Amino acid sequence: MSLYNADHLPGLQDRTVLVTGATSGIGQATAAALAGAGARVVIAARNHSKAQAVAASIFGRVETRPLDLGDLESVRRFADGWTEPIDILINNAGVAARALERTRDGFELDFGTNHLGHFALTLRLLPFLRDRVVVLASQAERAARLDLDDPNWENRPYHSSRAYNDSKLANLLFTAELDRRLRADGSGVRALAAHPGLVVTPIYDKPAGTTRSFWDRLLPVLGQDAAHGALPVLYAATEDLPGNTFVGPQRLMHMRSGAEPIGRSAAAKDAPVAAQLWQISENLTEVGFMAP
């Protein structure tokens, strides 16, 4: 099977794409590839000055708007200021906390940003969507043990890696339940997820002086660059795929090179848990489903 690459992108001259957090890494590579294919790309990021610098470095139609996914009021202001159709929403922004931190609204940082922030943003923007939502997930979801009785780590000892894994499982459960609701409503909008594989990006950066683990030394050897990590995202965003498809790399146990539909854990297929997570997310964000 031939490897998927960015040359497979169709012409996107009539498309508007919104990418969250595209100020570095996979998001920046995604924005650059889509703009290169002719799309109008809007980068929504917390660091607006950095987003503007990235936009200026990309050839094509690229705009920026401020958005802090760790602040539900920022999400509301962003959505309230949006007035035009969106063809593709790419929920790319992500964090990986190394100690217990909380968002402005008091949520655990990974769950609050990676899941709840994007949950609220997506639901607020649904009336403007015309084609699809792509959620950045990860095969790290296979190591998750999502506790819906304590999703914000208020009653348990905190484990940073597990919190990140849980947020990635939440991303897949959200994708599945969103797509189910869209289909039940008769909408033509689809929800898909993408796993970029093993990518050397700033999310793995550690403070100066931190002892490097075996994993830290292995990552640069096995990991791929951001442009290759963006390929599953581009595939999910532009190929003719059914809703709730999960896309990842083609090689090294779906950790690098190309893009293709891949499987997911049994936990990520649990429809009752997805529905329960949805209800919890609605309660926490005070945002509900609004059909496109």
C-alpha positions in Angstrom: 0.0 0.0 0.0 1.4 3.4 -0.9 1.9 6.0 1.8 -0.4 8.9 2.1 1.2 12.3 1.8 0.3 16.0 1.5 0.3 15.7 -2.3 -3.0 13.9 -2.0 -4.7 17.0 -0.7 -7.5 18.2 -3.0 -7.9 21.9 -4.0 -9.5 23.7 -1.1 -10.0 27.2 -2.6 -13.6 27.4 -1.5 -13.1 26.0 2.0 -12.8 27.8 5.4 -10.9 25.8 8.0 -10.6 26.7 11.7 -7.6 25.2 13.5 -7.2 25.6 17.3 -3.8 26.1 18.8 -1.8 26.1 15.5 1.1 28.1 16.8 3.6 25.2 16.7 4.0 21.5 16.0 1.2 19.5 14.3 -1.2 22.4 14.3 1.2 24.7 12.5 2.0 22.0 10.0 -1.7 21.3 9.4 -2.5 25.0 8.9 0.4 25.4 6.5 -0.6 22.4 4.4 -4.3 23.4 4.2 -3.4 27.0 3.3 -1.0 25.6 0.7 -3.9 23.7 -0.8 -5.9 26.9 -1.2 -8.0 26.9 1.9 -8.7 30.0 4.0 -7.3 29.1 7.4 -8.2 30.7 10.7 -5.8 30.0 13.6 -7.5 30.3 17.0 -4.9 30.4 19.8 -4.3 31.6 23.3 -1.0 33.3 22.4 -2.4 35.7 19.7 1.0 37.4 19.0 2.6 34.0 18.4 -0.4 33.0 16.2 0.1 36.2 14.1 3.8 35.4 13.6 3.0 31.9 12.5 0.3 33.2 10.1 2.8 35.6 8.6 5.2 32.7 8.0 2.6 30.6 6.0 2.0 31.2 2.3 -1.7 31.6 1.6 -4.8 33.0 3.2 -4.2 32.7 7.0 -6.0 34.7 9.7 -5.8 34.7 13.5 -8.2 35.1 16.4 -7.6 34.9 20.1 -9.0 31.8 22.0 -8.1 30.3 25.3 -9.6 26.8 25.6 -8.9 26.8 29.3 -11.3 29.6 29.8 -15.0 29.0 29.0 -15.7 32.7 28.9 -13.0 33.1 26.2 -14.7 30.2 24.3 -18.0 31.9 24.6 -16.6 35.3 23.3 -14.9 33.6 20.4 -18.1 31.8 19.4 -20.3 34.9 19.9 -18.0 36.8 17.5 -18.1 34.1 14.8 -20.7 34.8 12.1 -19.8 32.8 9.0 -19.8 29.2 7.7 -17.0 26.9 8.7 -16.3 23.9 6.4 -13.8 22.1 8.7 -13.2 22.6 12.4 -9.9 21.0 13.6 -9.7 20.7 17.3 -5.9 20.5 17.4 -4.9 22.4 20.6 -3.6 20.3 23.4 -1.7 20.3 26.7 0.1 17.7 28.8 0.5 18.9 32.4 3.3 17.6 34.5 1.7 18.4 37.8 -1.8 19.1 38.9 -3.0 22.4 37.4 -6.4 23.8 36.8 -8.1 25.9 34.2 -9.6 29.3 34.9 -12.9 27.5 35.6 -11.3 25.0 38.0 -11.1 21.9 35.8 -8.0 19.7 35.7 -5.9 21.2 33.0 -5.7 18.3 30.5 -9.4 17.3 30.8 -10.4 21.0 30.9 -8.4 22.0 27.8 -8.2 19.0 25.6 -11.8 17.9 26.1 -14.1 20.4 27.8 -12.7 23.5 26.0 -13.1 21.8 22.6 -16.5 20.3 23.7 -17.8 23.8 24.4 -16.2 25.4 21.3 -17.6 22.7 19.0 -21.1 22.8 20.3 -21.2 26.6 20.2 -19.9 26.6 16.6 -22.2 23.7 15.3 -24.7 26.1 13.7 -21.9 27.3 11.4 -20.5 24.0 10.4 -20.9 22.6 6.8 -18.7 19.6 6.5 -16.8 18.1 9.4 -15.1 18.3 12.8 -11.7 16.6 13.3 -10.7 16.0 16.9 -7.0 15.3 17.7 -7.0 12.2 19.8 -4.2 9.6 20.4 -3.5 5.9 20.9 -2.6 7.0 24.4 -6.3 6.4 25.0 -5.5 2.7 25.2 -3.8 3.3 28.6 -6.6 5.5 30.0 -8.8 4.7 33.0 -11.3 7.5 32.8 -13.1 8.0 36.1 -16.4 9.8 35.4 -17.1 10.1 39.1 -14.0 12.3 39.4 -12.9 13.6 36.0 -11.2 16.6 37.4 -9.0 14.8 39.9 -10.5 16.3 43.0 -10.7 13.1 45.1 -7.8 11.0 43.8 -4.0 11.2 43.9 -3.0 13.0 40.6 -1.1 11.1 37.9 0.0 13.3 35.0 0.4 10.7 32.3 -3.0 9.1 33.2 -4.7 12.5 33.1 -3.4 13.0 29.6 -4.4 9.5 28.5 -7.9 10.1 30.0 -8.3 13.3 28.1 -7.4 11.5 24.8 -10.0 8.8 25.6 -12.5 11.6 26.3 -11.7 13.0 22.8 -12.6 9.7 21.1 -15.8 9.3 23.2 -16.8 12.8 22.4 -16.2 12.2 18.7 -18.3 9.1 18.7 -21.2 10.7 20.6 -21.1 13.9 18.5 -21.2 11.9 15.3 -24.1 9.8 16.6 -26.1 12.9 17.5 -25.4 14.6 14.2 -26.6 11.5 12.3 -29.7 11.2 14.5 -30.5 14.8 13.7 -30.1 14.1 9.9 -27.1 16.4 9.6 -24.6 16.0 6.8 -21.8 17.2 9.2 -19.4 14.4 10.3 -17.2 14.1 13.4 -13.9 12.2 12.9 -10.7 11.8 15.0 -7.0 11.7 14.2 -4.0 10.2 16.0 -0.8 11.9 14.7 1.5 9.1 15.9 4.8 9.6 17.6 5.8 13.2 16.9 8.6 15.3 18.2 6.7 18.5 19.2 6.9 21.1 22.0 4.3 19.2 24.0 7.1 16.9 25.1 9.5 19.7 26.1 10.8 19.7 29.7 12.2 22.5 31.8 15.9 23.1 31.7 17.8 20.9 34.1 15.2 18.2 34.2 16.6 14.6 34.1 16.0 13.0 30.8 14.3 9.6 30.9 14.8 6.7 28.6 11.7 7.8 26.8 13.1 11.3 26.3 16.1 9.8 24.6 14.1 7.4 22.5 11.6 10.0 21.2 14.0 11.8 18.8 15.0 8.4 17.3 11.6 6.9 16.7 9.5 10.1 16.4 8.6 11.9 13.2 8.5 15.6 12.5 5.3 17.7 12.7 4.7 17.7 8.9 4.4 13.9 9.0 2.4 14.0 12.2 -0.1 16.3 10.5 -0.8 13.7 7.7 -3.5 11.8 9.7 -5.2 15.1 10.5 -5.1 16.2 6.8 -6.5 12.8 5.8 -9.4 13.0 8.3 -10.1 16.6 7.2 -10.3 16.1 3.5 -10.8 12.4 2.5 -14.3 11.0 1.9 -14.7 9.1 5.1 -17.7 8.0 7.2 -18.3 9.8 10.5 -16.6 8.5 13.6 -13.6 7.3 11.6 -10.3 7.3 13.5 -7.2 8.0 11.4 -3.6 7.3 12.3 -0.2 6.6 10.6 0.3 3.6 8.5 3.6 2.2 9.8 5.2 1.2 13.1 2.0 0.1 14.8 0.3 3.3 13.6 3.0 5.5 15.1 4.6 7.0 12.0 4.4 7.6 8.2 1.3 8.1 6.0 -2.3 8.0 7.1 -5.1 5.4 7.2 -8.2 4.5 9.2 -7.2 2.6 12.4 -8.9 0.9 15.3 -9.5 2.0 18.9 -9.8 0.4 22.3 -13.0 -1.2 23.6 -13.3 1.6 26.1 -13.4 4.2 23.2 -16.3 2.2 21.6 -18.4 2.2 24.8 -21.6 4.1 23.8 -23.2 4.3 27.3 -19.9 5.8 28.7 -19.8 8.3 25.7 -23.3 9.4 26.5 -22.5 9.7 30.2 -19.4 11.8 29.4 -21.5 14.0 27.2 -24.0 14.7 29.9 -21.2 15.5 32.4 -19.6 17.8 29.9 -22.8 19.6 29.3 -23.3 20.1 33.0 -19.7 21.3 33.5 -19.6 23.7 30.5 -23.3 24.7 30.5 -23.3 24.2 26.7 -25.7 21.9 24.9 -26.1 20.4 21.5 -27.3 22.8 18.7 -27.8 21.2 15.3 -25.9 22.6 12.4 
